[in-house]
């Protein structure tokens, strides 16, 4: 009788262990995170650079669609006035692009501008948008960062900010706002990369005061600086968030509010400070 009780107890224990095993969750599989890390002009071609931010690897040989949108312009004679006028023609071109397999690796493709409608008498406008995987065929960590905006440097006169190397590393960045200061008619945000690495993702900086906020311009984005590099933004006009000379205000700054950049720490992306706005000099 005692043996029967022991056997029943053992079986019951095994049943509980089995149920616990079934109820336990398997580790979550890491997914890739595909982004556009750069778009540049090379002669008559556009060069698209795609990065896998990770943390997961992609399937070897996987491809996604990249949709290029923008416009070309040409001059035509206005029938009413006889003068030249500029006419814009929008384009939307879809091409397949390979997905980088390992985290922080890159793939590059060249797209002839002729496919966008650039031909004799037609010019590409500077503002181009690229959307990766619009049909969401690839399971990703951050599908919300697949749209990339760029003002192209068509004449080679843009001043390029210092940018961290981001290909093939193993370490991640950590974006941190270190200060926000009044500078004439502007606010300027000081920030740094407190991490040991970088990715090719771009980001915006949002400034807020009271009920007013300005989230930045999608075509004027910031890039991850080298580790330890202190840098600052361009100017945010005071009136964007209701600030006036001769006052002081509580200002909040959020770096990468869209969560586009994979970082070691996302909890330190907000900075608050009471900013004194000096009176205008008479």
C-alpha positions in Angstrom: 0.0 0.0 0.0 2.9 2.3 0.9 4.5 1.5 -2.5 1.4 2.4 -4.4 1.3 5.8 -2.6 4.9 6.5 -3.4 4.5 5.6 -7.0 1.4 7.8 -7.3 3.4 10.7 -5.7 6.2 10.3 -8.2 3.9 10.2 -11.1 2.1 13.3 -9.8 5.4 15.1 -9.4 6.4 14.2 -12.9 3.0 15.4 -14.2 3.5 18.8 -12.5 7.1 19.1 -13.9 5.7 18.2 -17.4 3.0 20.8 -17.1 5.5 23.4 -15.9 7.6 22.6 -18.9 4.7 23.0 -21.2 3.7 26.3 -19.6 7.2 27.8 -19.7 8.0 30.1 -22.6 10.8 29.4 -25.0 13.4 32.2 -25.4 12.2 34.8 -27.9 14.0 34.4 -31.2 16.0 37.5 -32.2 14.9 39.2 -35.5 16.8 41.4 -37.9 16.2 45.1 -38.3 16.7 46.3 -41.8 17.3 50.0 -42.4 18.6 52.4 -45.1 21.9 53.6 -43.7 22.8 55.9 -46.6 21.8 57.1 -50.0 24.4 58.9 -52.2 25.0 60.0 -55.7 27.7 58.4 -57.9 27.7 59.9 -61.3 24.5 58.8 -63.0 23.6 56.4 -60.3 22.1 56.4 -56.8 23.8 54.1 -54.4 21.5 52.6 -51.7 23.1 51.2 -48.6 21.1 48.8 -46.4 22.1 47.7 -43.0 20.8 45.0 -40.6 20.8 46.6 -37.2 20.1 43.3 -35.5 20.1 41.8 -33.0 19.1 38.8 -35.1 20.4 37.5 -38.4 18.4 37.4 -41.6 17.8 34.4 -43.8 20.6 34.0 -46.4 19.4 35.1 -49.8 16.4 37.0 -48.5 15.3 40.1 -50.4 12.8 42.9 -49.8 11.4 45.6 -52.0 12.7 49.2 -51.9 10.4 51.9 -53.1 12.0 55.1 -54.3 9.7 58.1 -54.4 10.5 61.7 -55.4 10.2 63.8 -58.6 12.1 65.1 -61.6 11.8 68.5 -63.2 12.0 69.8 -66.7 11.5 73.2 -68.3 8.7 73.8 -70.8 7.2 76.8 -72.6 4.1 78.3 -71.0 1.6 78.6 -73.8 0.0 81.6 -72.2 3.1 83.7 -71.5 5.7 82.1 -73.8 8.1 81.9 -70.9 9.9 78.9 -69.5 8.3 77.2 -66.5 9.4 74.3 -64.4 7.2 71.2 -64.4 7.7 68.5 -61.8 6.9 64.8 -62.5 6.6 62.5 -59.6 8.0 59.0 -59.7 7.7 55.8 -57.7 10.1 53.0 -58.6 10.3 49.6 -56.9 13.5 47.5 -56.9 14.4 44.3 -55.0 17.3 44.6 -52.6 19.3 41.9 -50.7 18.9 41.8 -46.9 22.2 41.8 -45.0 22.5 38.5 -43.1 24.5 39.2 -40.0 23.9 42.1 -37.6 25.6 45.4 -38.5 26.6 44.2 -42.0 25.8 46.1 -45.2 24.5 45.5 -48.7 24.8 48.1 -51.5 23.0 48.4 -54.8 23.3 50.9 -57.6 20.2 52.3 -59.3 20.6 54.2 -62.6 18.9 57.5 -62.3 17.4 56.9 -65.8 15.0 54.4 -64.1 13.7 57.3 -62.1 12.9 59.4 -65.2 16.2 61.3 -65.3 17.0 61.9 -69.0 18.1 64.7 -71.2 16.3 67.8 -70.1 15.1 66.2 -66.9 16.7 66.7 -63.5 16.3 64.8 -60.2 15.0 66.9 -57.3 17.0 66.7 -54.1 14.3 65.2 -51.9 14.1 61.4 -52.2 12.3 58.9 -49.9 13.1 55.2 -49.8 10.8 52.7 -48.1 12.0 49.2 -47.4 9.7 46.2 -47.3 6.4 48.1 -47.6 4.5 44.8 -47.8 6.1 43.7 -44.5 7.3 40.4 -45.8 10.2 40.3 -43.4 9.7 39.7 -39.7 11.7 42.5 -38.0 12.5 44.0 -34.6 11.7 47.5 -35.7 9.4 47.7 -38.8 8.7 51.3 -37.9 12.1 52.6 -39.1 11.9 51.3 -42.7 11.3 54.8 -44.3 14.3 56.9 -45.1 14.3 60.5 -46.2 17.3 62.2 -47.7 18.1 65.6 -49.3 20.7 64.5 -51.9 23.9 66.3 -52.4 23.6 66.7 -56.2 26.3 69.4 -56.5 28.7 68.3 -53.9 28.5 71.3 -51.6 26.9 69.9 -48.4 28.9 70.0 -45.2 28.9 66.5 -43.9 28.9 66.0 -40.1 31.4 63.7 -38.4 29.9 60.2 -38.5 30.9 57.0 -36.7 32.0 54.0 -38.6 29.1 51.5 -38.5 30.0 48.6 -40.7 30.7 45.1 -39.3 31.2 46.1 -35.7 29.9 44.4 -32.6 29.3 47.3 -30.2 26.2 49.6 -30.1 25.9 53.4 -29.6 24.2 55.1 -26.6 22.8 58.5 -27.6 22.7 61.0 -24.7 21.7 64.7 -24.6 24.2 66.6 -22.5 22.8 70.1 -22.6 20.4 72.5 -24.3 21.4 76.2 -24.6 20.1 79.5 -25.8 22.1 80.9 -28.7 20.8 84.1 -30.3 17.4 83.3 -32.0 17.9 79.5 -31.5 18.1 76.7 -29.0 21.0 74.3 -29.7 21.1 70.7 -28.3 24.4 69.2 -27.3 24.6 65.4 -27.4 27.1 62.6 -27.4 27.5 58.9 -28.2 28.3 57.4 -24.8 28.4 53.9 -26.2 31.3 51.9 -27.7 30.0 51.5 -31.2 27.5 52.8 -33.8 24.9 51.8 -36.3 23.9 53.4 -39.6 20.5 54.6 -38.4 19.6 58.3 -38.5 17.4 60.1 -35.9 15.6 63.2 -35.0 15.8 65.4 -32.0 12.5 66.7 -30.4 12.3 69.8 -28.3 9.3 70.6 -26.0 8.2 73.4 -23.7 4.8 73.4 -22.0 2.2 72.3 -24.5 4.3 73.0 -27.6 6.8 70.7 -29.3 8.8 70.4 -32.5 9.8 67.0 -33.6 12.3 68.0 -36.3 12.4 67.8 -40.1 12.4 64.3 -41.7 14.8 65.5 -44.4 17.3 67.0 -42.0 18.2 64.1 -39.7 21.2 63.5 -37.5 23.7 60.6 -37.7 25.3 58.7 -34.9 28.6 60.4 -34.0 31.8 58.5 -33.1 32.0 57.1 -29.5 32.8 59.8 -27.0 32.3 62.5 -29.6 30.5 65.6 -28.2 28.5 67.4 -30.9 25.6 69.8 -31.3 22.5 70.3 -33.4 21.7 73.1 -35.7 19.4 75.8 -34.4 15.8 75.3 -33.3 14.1 78.6 -33.7 12.8 79.8 -30.3 9.3 80.5 -31.5 8.8 76.8 -32.5 8.1 76.0 -28.9 6.8 79.4 -27.8 10.0 80.8 -26.2 10.6 84.5 -26.0 13.6 86.7 -25.2 13.9 87.9 -21.6 12.1 84.8 -20.1 13.0 81.4 -18.8 11.3 78.1 -19.5 11.4 74.4 -18.7 12.7 72.7 -21.9 12.6 68.9 -22.5 14.7 67.3 -25.2 14.2 63.8 -26.6 16.9 62.3 -28.8 15.6 59.6 -31.3 11.9 59.9 -30.3 11.0 57.5 -33.1 13.2 54.7 -31.7 15.1 54.3 -35.0 18.6 53.6 -33.5 19.4 50.4 -31.8 21.2 51.4 -28.6 22.6 49.9 -25.4 20.3 52.2 -23.3 17.0 53.8 -24.4 16.1 55.0 -20.9 18.5 58.0 -21.0 17.2 59.7 -24.2 15.3 62.4 -22.4 16.9 65.6 -21.0 15.2 68.4 -19.0 16.5 71.8 -18.1 15.3 75.3 -17.1 16.7 77.5 -19.9 17.2 81.2 -19.5 16.4 83.1 -22.7 18.5 86.3 -22.7 16.8 89.6 -23.6 17.4 91.0 -27.0 20.2 93.6 -27.2 19.0 97.0 -28.1 
